[in-house]
Amino acid sequence: MIMVKPAMSYLDIISKASGQYPDKKLVAYQVSGEYSMLKSGASNGFFDERRIFEESLTAIKRAGANLIISYYAKEYFKK
């Protein structure tokens, strides 16, 4: 496995690594700072929490991650 963290700041690296190492599982780690930033923005009414997390996780997946580690995982799968 190859891990890239923080995930959202390095979408370009995730994309390049997934292309360069197609035989390896690529893991993206959405670190606590990214999680806190999105939670804070949602709690202040800047955007809808569910939608912004879906957007961020979709971007990470589209960049080429096979697995995503996120503090939001439990909340994401509850709904």
Phi and psi in radians as a Rosetta constraint file:
Dihedral C 1 N 2 CA 2 C 2 CIRCULARHARMONIC -2.108 0.35
Dihedral N 2 CA 2 C 2 N 3 CIRCULARHARMONIC 2.287 0.35
Dihedral C 2 N 3 CA 3 C 3 CIRCULARHARMONIC -1.977 0.35
Dihedral N 3 CA 3 C 3 N 4 CIRCULARHARMONIC 2.375 0.35
Dihedral C 3 N 4 CA 4 C 4 CIRCULARHARMONIC -2.090 0.35
Dihedral N 4 CA 4 C 4 N 5 CIRCULARHARMONIC 2.218 0.35
Dihedral C 4 N 5 CA 5 C 5 CIRCULARHARMONIC -2.586 0.35
Dihedral N 5 CA 5 C 5 N 6 CIRCULARHARMONIC 2.465 0.35
Dihedral C 5 N 6 CA 6 C 6 CIRCULARHARMONIC -1.279 0.35
Dihedral N 6 CA 6 C 6 N 7 CIRCULARHARMONIC 2.543 0.35
Dihedral C 6 N 7 CA 7 C 7 CIRCULARHARMONIC -1.210 0.35
Dihedral N 7 CA 7 C 7 N 8 CIRCULARHARMONIC -0.891 0.35
Dihedral C 7 N 8 CA 8 C 8 CIRCULARHARMONIC -1.161 0.35
Dihedral N 8 CA 8 C 8 N 9 CIRCULARHARMONIC -0.568 0.35
Dihedral C 8 N 9 CA 9 C 9 CIRCULARHARMONIC -1.337 0.35
Dihedral N 9 CA 9 C 9 N 10 CIRCULARHARMONIC -0.328 0.35
Dihedral C 9 N 10 CA 10 C 10 CIRCULARHARMONIC -2.103 0.35
Dihedral N 10 CA 10 C 10 N 11 CIRCULARHARMONIC 0.669 0.35
Dihedral C 10 N 11 CA 11 C 11 CIRCULARHARMONIC -1.040 0.35
Dihedral N 11 CA 11 C 11 N 12 CIRCULARHARMONIC -0.612 0.35
Dihedral C 11 N 12 CA 12 C 12 CIRCULARHARMONIC -1.159 0.35
Dihedral N 12 CA 12 C 12 N 13 CIRCULARHARMONIC -0.656 0.35
Dihedral C 12 N 13 CA 13 C 13 CIRCULARHARMONIC -1.208 0.35
Dihedral N 13 CA 13 C 13 N 14 CIRCULARHARMONIC -0.701 0.35
Dihedral C 13 N 14 CA 14 C 14 CIRCULARHARMONIC -1.028 0.35
Dihedral N 14 CA 14 C 14 N 15 CIRCULARHARMONIC -0.797 0.35
Dihedral C 14 N 15 CA 15 C 15 CIRCULARHARMONIC -1.079 0.35
Dihedral N 15 CA 15 C 15 N 16 CIRCULARHARMONIC -0.817 0.35
Dihedral C 15 N 16 CA 16 C 16 CIRCULARHARMONIC -1.138 0.35
Dihedral N 16 CA 16 C 16 N 17 CIRCULARHARMONIC -0.747 0.35
Dihedral C 16 N 17 CA 17 C 17 CIRCULARHARMONIC -1.151 0.35
Dihedral N 17 CA 17 C 17 N 18 CIRCULARHARMONIC -0.680 0.35
Dihedral C 17 N 18 CA 18 C 18 CIRCULARHARMONIC -1.160 0.35
Dihedral N 18 CA 18 C 18 N 19 CIRCULARHARMONIC -0.572 0.35
Dihedral C 18 N 19 CA 19 C 19 CIRCULARHARMONIC -1.331 0.35
Dihedral N 19 CA 19 C 19 N 20 CIRCULARHARMONIC -0.627 0.35
Dihedral C 19 N 20 CA 20 C 20 CIRCULARHARMONIC -1.381 0.35
Dihedral N 20 CA 20 C 20 N 21 CIRCULARHARMONIC -0.512 0.35
Dihedral C 20 N 21 CA 21 C 21 CIRCULARHARMONIC -2.220 0.35
Dihedral N 21 CA 21 C 21 N 22 CIRCULARHARMONIC 1.139 0.35
Dihedral C 21 N 22 CA 22 C 22 CIRCULARHARMONIC -1.137 0.35
Dihedral N 22 CA 22 C 22 N 23 CIRCULARHARMONIC -0.333 0.35
Dihedral C 22 N 23 CA 23 C 23 CIRCULARHARMONIC -1.513 0.35
Dihedral N 23 CA 23 C 23 N 24 CIRCULARHARMONIC -0.060 0.35
Dihedral C 23 N 24 CA 24 C 24 CIRCULARHARMONIC -1.867 0.35
Dihedral N 24 CA 24 C 24 N 25 CIRCULARHARMONIC 2.558 0.35
Dihedral C 24 N 25 CA 25 C 25 CIRCULARHARMONIC -1.321 0.35
Dihedral N 25 CA 25 C 25 N 26 CIRCULARHARMONIC 2.299 0.35
Dihedral C 25 N 26 CA 26 C 26 CIRCULARHARMONIC -1.825 0.35
Dihedral N 26 CA 26 C 26 N 27 CIRCULARHARMONIC 2.110 0.35
Dihedral C 26 N 27 CA 27 C 27 CIRCULARHARMONIC -1.886 0.35
Dihedral N 27 CA 27 C 27 N 28 CIRCULARHARMONIC 2.249 0.35
Dihedral C 27 N 28 CA 28 C 28 CIRCULARHARMONIC -1.939 0.35
Dihedral N 28 CA 28 C 28 N 29 CIRCULARHARMONIC 2.302 0.35
Dihedral C 28 N 29 CA 29 C 29 CIRCULARHARMONIC -1.934 0.35
Dihedral N 29 CA 29 C 29 N 30 CIRCULARHARMONIC 1.918 0.35
Dihedral C 29 N 30 CA 30 C 30 CIRCULARHARMONIC -1.419 0.35
Dihedral N 30 CA 30 C 30 N 31 CIRCULARHARMONIC 1.694 0.35
Dihedral C 30 N 31 CA 31 C 31 CIRCULARHARMONIC -1.197 0.35
Dihedral N 31 CA 31 C 31 N 32 CIRCULARHARMONIC 2.957 0.35
Dihedral C 31 N 32 CA 32 C 32 CIRCULARHARMONIC -1.036 0.35
Dihedral N 32 CA 32 C 32 N 33 CIRCULARHARMONIC -0.609 0.35
Dihedral C 32 N 33 CA 33 C 33 CIRCULARHARMONIC -1.133 0.35
Dihedral N 33 CA 33 C 33 N 34 CIRCULARHARMONIC -0.695 0.35
Dihedral C 33 N 34 CA 34 C 34 CIRCULARHARMONIC -1.165 0.35
Dihedral N 34 CA 34 C 34 N 35 CIRCULARHARMONIC -0.769 0.35
Dihedral C 34 N 35 CA 35 C 35 CIRCULARHARMONIC -1.041 0.35
Dihedral N 35 CA 35 C 35 N 36 CIRCULARHARMONIC -0.850 0.35
Dihedral C 35 N 36 CA 36 C 36 CIRCULARHARMONIC -1.085 0.35
Dihedral N 36 CA 36 C 36 N 37 CIRCULARHARMONIC -0.684 0.35
Dihedral C 36 N 37 CA 37 C 37 CIRCULARHARMONIC -1.084 0.35
Dihedral N 37 CA 37 C 37 N 38 CIRCULARHARMONIC -0.786 0.35
Dihedral C 37 N 38 CA 38 C 38 CIRCULARHARMONIC -1.208 0.35
Dihedral N 38 CA 38 C 38 N 39 CIRCULARHARMONIC -0.728 0.35
Dihedral C 38 N 39 CA 39 C 39 CIRCULARHARMONIC -1.086 0.35
Dihedral N 39 CA 39 C 39 N 40 CIRCULARHARMONIC -0.760 0.35
Dihedral C 39 N 40 CA 40 C 40 CIRCULARHARMONIC -1.102 0.35
Dihedral N 40 CA 40 C 40 N 41 CIRCULARHARMONIC -0.787 0.35
Dihedral C 40 N 41 CA 41 C 41 CIRCULARHARMONIC -1.073 0.35
Dihedral N 41 CA 41 C 41 N 42 CIRCULARHARMONIC -0.704 0.35
Dihedral C 41 N 42 CA 42 C 42 CIRCULARHARMONIC -1.185 0.35
Dihedral N 42 CA 42 C 42 N 43 CIRCULARHARMONIC -0.746 0.35
Dihedral C 42 N 43 CA 43 C 43 CIRCULARHARMONIC -1.180 0.35
Dihedral N 43 CA 43 C 43 N 44 CIRCULARHARMONIC -0.422 0.35
Dihedral C 43 N 44 CA 44 C 44 CIRCULARHARMONIC -1.573 0.35
Dihedral N 44 CA 44 C 44 N 45 CIRCULARHARMONIC 0.082 0.35
Dihedral C 44 N 45 CA 45 C 45 CIRCULARHARMONIC 1.392 0.35
Dihedral N 45 CA 45 C 45 N 46 CIRCULARHARMONIC 0.252 0.35
Dihedral C 45 N 46 CA 46 C 46 CIRCULARHARMONIC -1.279 0.35
Dihedral N 46 CA 46 C 46 N 47 CIRCULARHARMONIC -0.498 0.35
Dihedral C 46 N 47 CA 47 C 47 CIRCULARHARMONIC -2.833 0.35
Dihedral N 47 CA 47 C 47 N 48 CIRCULARHARMONIC 2.917 0.35
Dihedral C 47 N 48 CA 48 C 48 CIRCULARHARMONIC -1.328 0.35
Dihedral N 48 CA 48 C 48 N 49 CIRCULARHARMONIC 2.228 0.35
Dihedral C 48 N 49 CA 49 C 49 CIRCULARHARMONIC -1.023 0.35
Dihedral N 49 CA 49 C 49 N 50 CIRCULARHARMONIC -0.901 0.35
Dihedral C 49 N 50 CA 50 C 50 CIRCULARHARMONIC -1.031 0.35
Dihedral N 50 CA 50 C 50 N 51 CIRCULARHARMONIC -0.802 0.35
Dihedral C 50 N 51 CA 51 C 51 CIRCULARHARMONIC -1.133 0.35
Dihedral N 51 CA 51 C 51 N 52 CIRCULARHARMONIC -0.685 0.35
Dihedral C 51 N 52 CA 52 C 52 CIRCULARHARMONIC -1.236 0.35
Dihedral N 52 CA 52 C 52 N 53 CIRCULARHARMONIC -0.627 0.35
Dihedral C 52 N 53 CA 53 C 53 CIRCULARHARMONIC -1.234 0.35
Dihedral N 53 CA 53 C 53 N 54 CIRCULARHARMONIC -0.678 0.35
Dihedral C 53 N 54 CA 54 C 54 CIRCULARHARMONIC -1.051 0.35
Dihedral N 54 CA 54 C 54 N 55 CIRCULARHARMONIC -0.747 0.35
Dihedral C 54 N 55 CA 55 C 55 CIRCULARHARMONIC -1.066 0.35
Dihedral N 55 CA 55 C 55 N 56 CIRCULARHARMONIC -0.802 0.35
Dihedral C 55 N 56 CA 56 C 56 CIRCULARHARMONIC -1.163 0.35
Dihedral N 56 CA 56 C 56 N 57 CIRCULARHARMONIC -0.747 0.35
Dihedral C 56 N 57 CA 57 C 57 CIRCULARHARMONIC -1.196 0.35
Dihedral N 57 CA 57 C 57 N 58 CIRCULARHARMONIC -0.635 0.35
Dihedral C 57 N 58 CA 58 C 58 CIRCULARHARMONIC -1.126 0.35
Dihedral N 58 CA 58 C 58 N 59 CIRCULARHARMONIC -0.724 0.35
Dihedral C 58 N 59 CA 59 C 59 CIRCULARHARMONIC -1.086 0.35
Dihedral N 59 CA 59 C 59 N 60 CIRCULARHARMONIC -0.716 0.35
Dihedral C 59 N 60 CA 60 C 60 CIRCULARHARMONIC -1.140 0.35
Dihedral N 60 CA 60 C 60 N 61 CIRCULARHARMONIC -0.766 0.35
Dihedral C 60 N 61 CA 61 C 61 CIRCULARHARMONIC -1.121 0.35
Dihedral N 61 CA 61 C 61 N 62 CIRCULARHARMONIC -0.780 0.35
Dihedral C 61 N 62 CA 62 C 62 CIRCULARHARMONIC -1.134 0.35
Dihedral N 62 CA 62 C 62 N 63 CIRCULARHARMONIC -0.496 0.35
Dihedral C 62 N 63 CA 63 C 63 CIRCULARHARMONIC -1.198 0.35
Dihedral N 63 CA 63 C 63 N 64 CIRCULARHARMONIC -0.391 0.35
Dihedral C 63 N 64 CA 64 C 64 CIRCULARHARMONIC 2.252 0.35
Dihedral N 64 CA 64 C 64 N 65 CIRCULARHARMONIC 0.104 0.35
Dihedral C 64 N 65 CA 65 C 65 CIRCULARHARMONIC -1.231 0.35
Dihedral N 65 CA 65 C 65 N 66 CIRCULARHARMONIC 2.365 0.35
Dihedral C 65 N 66 CA 66 C 66 CIRCULARHARMONIC -1.493 0.35
Dihedral N 66 CA 66 C 66 N 67 CIRCULARHARMONIC -0.579 0.35
Dihedral C 66 N 67 CA 67 C 67 CIRCULARHARMONIC -2.333 0.35
Dihedral N 67 CA 67 C 67 N 68 CIRCULARHARMONIC 2.545 0.35
Dihedral C 67 N 68 CA 68 C 68 CIRCULARHARMONIC -2.225 0.35
Dihedral N 68 CA 68 C 68 N 69 CIRCULARHARMONIC 2.234 0.35
Dihedral C 68 N 69 CA 69 C 69 CIRCULARHARMONIC -1.787 0.35
Dihedral N 69 CA 69 C 69 N 70 CIRCULARHARMONIC 2.188 0.35
Dihedral C 69 N 70 CA 70 C 70 CIRCULARHARMONIC -2.574 0.35
Dihedral N 70 CA 70 C 70 N 71 CIRCULARHARMONIC 2.492 0.35
Dihedral C 70 N 71 CA 71 C 71 CIRCULARHARMONIC -1.169 0.35
Dihedral N 71 CA 71 C 71 N 72 CIRCULARHARMONIC -0.281 0.35
Dihedral C 71 N 72 CA 72 C 72 CIRCULARHARMONIC -1.521 0.35
Dihedral N 72 CA 72 C 72 N 73 CIRCULARHARMONIC -0.056 0.35
Dihedral C 72 N 73 CA 73 C 73 CIRCULARHARMONIC -0.952 0.35
Dihedral N 73 CA 73 C 73 N 74 CIRCULARHARMONIC -0.844 0.35
Dihedral C 73 N 74 CA 74 C 74 CIRCULARHARMONIC -1.081 0.35
Dihedral N 74 CA 74 C 74 N 75 CIRCULARHARMONIC -0.766 0.35
Dihedral C 74 N 75 CA 75 C 75 CIRCULARHARMONIC -1.154 0.35
Dihedral N 75 CA 75 C 75 N 76 CIRCULARHARMONIC -0.691 0.35
Dihedral C 75 N 76 CA 76 C 76 CIRCULARHARMONIC -1.064 0.35
Dihedral N 76 CA 76 C 76 N 77 CIRCULARHARMONIC -0.751 0.35
Dihedral C 76 N 77 CA 77 C 77 CIRCULARHARMONIC -1.512 0.35
Dihedral N 77 CA 77 C 77 N 78 CIRCULARHARMONIC -0.131 0.35
Dihedral C 77 N 78 CA 78 C 78 CIRCULARHARMONIC -1.295 0.35
Dihedral N 78 CA 78 C 78 N 79 CIRCULARHARMONIC -0.535 0.35
